[in-house]
Amino acid sequence: MFRKFLVKISSKAHANICQASYIPPKPGPIIDLTTGAKIHEHSGLWNYTIGQGARIPGLKEKTFVVRKDVEKNTIYIVSGRDNPLLRTRRIHVDKFSFIWTDTPPKEVYDASGYRAFVKVLHKMQPAQCTVFGSRGTDSVTIDFDEPLVGIAPGQVAVLYDTEGEWCLGCGAITDSIPLETQDVDCGP
């Protein structure tokens, strides 16, 4: 009897309801990164995910979130799923934790780096990469063999050995470098 009164809501709707009840709206601009033009207003940065569709009404072409600037409360978008600004070629992890802290692969500190596999998204196939470490720090730079879409600071990079079988460690991404860069003055 109780079941007939239950209403099914999607997990996305549930997340939006929870966010709306705890995080007050903080409107800000949505900027086209290629032109620098203000396209729309958003009601909060948390409603947008890098690499996903921006869902802006009235535009001729589908747009995607390429960057979020928390300090400026600004969302940056680009047109088209194939836009090179959506693809990441390199990431930095400032506090990478190797599982065996006393013996990370020595090639990490070589000029040619350590060949490995990395996963950033839960369901993704491990991607081939080269890892470069800085001696005396926990910092690593990871260069992808093939650029990846939807990579953002705050996501966790999980590193695997050259066969992709053994987890070597992980860390939160602190910076992601796009395949191409766009120098647009987007205002103050």
Legacy VTK file of the C-alpha trace (Angstrom):
# vtk DataFile Version 3.0
C-alpha trace
ASCII
DATASET POLYDATA
POINTS 188 float
0.000 0.000 0.000
2.830 2.394 0.885
4.465 1.886 -2.547
1.626 3.444 -4.497
2.368 6.794 -2.839
6.061 6.798 -3.749
7.212 9.066 -6.557
10.272 8.086 -8.546
12.662 10.931 -9.291
15.905 10.706 -11.193
19.211 10.910 -9.363
19.947 14.178 -11.228
16.658 15.686 -10.051
17.410 14.476 -6.522
20.861 16.074 -6.627
19.368 19.369 -7.862
16.770 19.339 -5.083
19.470 18.684 -2.475
21.774 21.362 -3.882
18.967 23.923 -4.057
18.084 23.341 -0.412
21.667 23.803 0.827
23.419 26.038 -1.696
21.834 29.389 -2.475
21.768 30.418 -6.152
24.716 32.552 -7.224
24.076 33.810 -10.760
26.983 34.557 -13.059
27.882 34.894 -16.726
28.256 32.159 -19.333
30.968 33.232 -21.790
31.745 31.856 -25.258
35.471 31.130 -24.935
36.140 31.541 -28.659
34.578 35.020 -28.924
34.630 36.343 -25.361
30.941 37.237 -25.689
28.502 36.803 -22.817
25.929 34.259 -24.023
23.682 33.648 -21.016
23.460 33.674 -17.203
23.804 30.633 -14.950
22.225 30.146 -11.527
25.247 28.416 -9.989
28.516 26.796 -11.043
27.500 23.479 -9.489
24.865 22.999 -12.218
27.547 22.573 -14.900
30.172 19.893 -15.515
33.244 20.307 -17.706
32.852 18.358 -20.944
29.066 18.125 -20.739
26.422 19.997 -22.718
25.718 23.521 -21.465
21.948 23.300 -22.170
21.561 26.933 -23.246
18.264 27.673 -24.994
18.113 29.532 -28.291
21.550 28.693 -29.668
21.908 27.281 -33.191
24.694 24.862 -32.249
25.058 22.656 -29.186
27.555 24.064 -26.679
29.756 22.377 -24.099
31.311 23.508 -20.829
35.063 23.815 -21.260
36.072 25.702 -18.094
34.663 26.971 -14.793
36.232 29.943 -13.012
35.186 29.810 -9.363
36.761 33.162 -8.455
34.930 34.996 -11.263
31.810 32.783 -10.912
31.968 32.270 -14.678
31.215 29.336 -16.984
33.101 29.166 -20.312
31.595 27.281 -23.240
32.542 26.279 -26.803
30.428 25.131 -29.738
30.520 21.575 -31.046
31.485 18.263 -29.478
34.588 18.070 -31.708
36.017 21.381 -30.487
39.737 20.862 -29.646
39.346 23.055 -26.540
37.347 20.201 -24.963
40.271 17.790 -25.270
42.904 17.546 -22.558
46.451 16.510 -23.426
48.136 16.935 -20.030
47.203 17.036 -16.352
49.049 18.013 -13.190
48.583 16.361 -9.806
50.249 18.251 -6.950
49.770 15.576 -4.276
50.075 12.214 -5.989
50.234 9.235 -3.629
52.128 6.197 -4.852
50.991 3.030 -3.087
54.640 2.098 -2.511
55.920 5.500 -1.427
59.458 4.242 -0.859
59.779 2.744 -4.367
57.773 4.512 -7.061
58.893 3.501 -10.565
62.330 5.114 -11.026
61.491 6.006 -14.649
59.000 8.578 -13.323
61.994 10.816 -12.609
63.741 10.205 -15.975
63.552 12.801 -18.753
61.618 10.313 -20.911
59.133 9.574 -18.110
57.335 6.363 -17.141
54.961 4.672 -19.589
51.731 3.703 -17.854
47.941 3.687 -18.002
45.632 6.168 -16.290
41.929 6.299 -15.497
40.187 9.541 -14.660
36.544 8.695 -15.268
34.930 5.723 -13.519
33.785 3.785 -16.584
36.574 4.736 -18.974
39.058 2.284 -20.412
42.584 2.910 -19.086
44.366 5.409 -21.342
48.044 5.147 -22.256
50.179 7.944 -20.898
53.629 9.074 -19.838
54.184 10.158 -16.240
56.807 12.695 -15.153
57.620 13.255 -11.482
59.493 15.960 -9.614
62.104 14.637 -7.201
61.513 15.746 -3.646
57.809 16.514 -4.254
54.565 14.582 -4.587
53.856 16.339 -7.882
53.412 14.495 -11.198
52.547 15.538 -14.735
50.670 13.051 -16.897
50.717 13.345 -20.703
48.003 11.387 -22.515
48.904 9.565 -25.741
45.454 10.506 -27.082
43.710 13.624 -25.723
40.739 12.967 -23.410
37.423 14.835 -23.120
35.794 15.989 -19.887
38.871 16.093 -17.665
38.742 18.698 -14.896
40.558 19.782 -11.742
39.213 17.932 -8.725
38.812 14.599 -10.512
41.064 11.769 -9.374
43.741 10.346 -11.675
44.438 6.662 -10.953
47.713 5.336 -12.349
48.299 1.719 -13.436
51.457 -0.155 -14.464
52.538 -0.650 -18.084
50.209 -3.653 -18.469
47.278 -1.818 -16.883
46.901 -4.468 -14.175
48.424 -3.060 -10.970
47.311 0.186 -9.386
50.342 2.356 -8.605
48.578 5.229 -6.872
46.320 8.227 -7.337
45.795 11.915 -6.695
43.377 14.767 -7.345
43.958 16.691 -10.580
45.012 20.264 -9.857
45.270 21.484 -13.452
44.321 20.259 -16.926
45.913 21.559 -20.120
43.720 21.542 -23.255
44.899 20.221 -26.608
44.723 23.799 -27.866
44.697 26.981 -25.854
42.467 29.953 -26.468
43.675 33.411 -25.517
40.538 35.509 -25.225
40.153 38.497 -22.957
37.033 37.496 -21.088
36.853 40.668 -19.026
37.789 41.400 -15.432
LINES 1 189
188 0 1 2 3 4 5 6 7 8 9 10 11 12 13 14 15 16 17 18 19 20 21 22 23 24 25 26 27 28 29 30 31 32 33 34 35 36 37 38 39 40 41 42 43 44 45 46 47 48 49 50 51 52 53 54 55 56 57 58 59 60 61 62 63 64 65 66 67 68 69 70 71 72 73 74 75 76 77 78 79 80 81 82 83 84 85 86 87 88 89 90 91 92 93 94 95 96 97 98 99 100 101 102 103 104 105 106 107 108 109 110 111 112 113 114 115 116 117 118 119 120 121 122 123 124 125 126 127 128 129 130 131 132 133 134 135 136 137 138 139 140 141 142 143 144 145 146 147 148 149 150 151 152 153 154 155 156 157 158 159 160 161 162 163 164 165 166 167 168 169 170 171 172 173 174 175 176 177 178 179 180 181 182 183 184 185 186 187
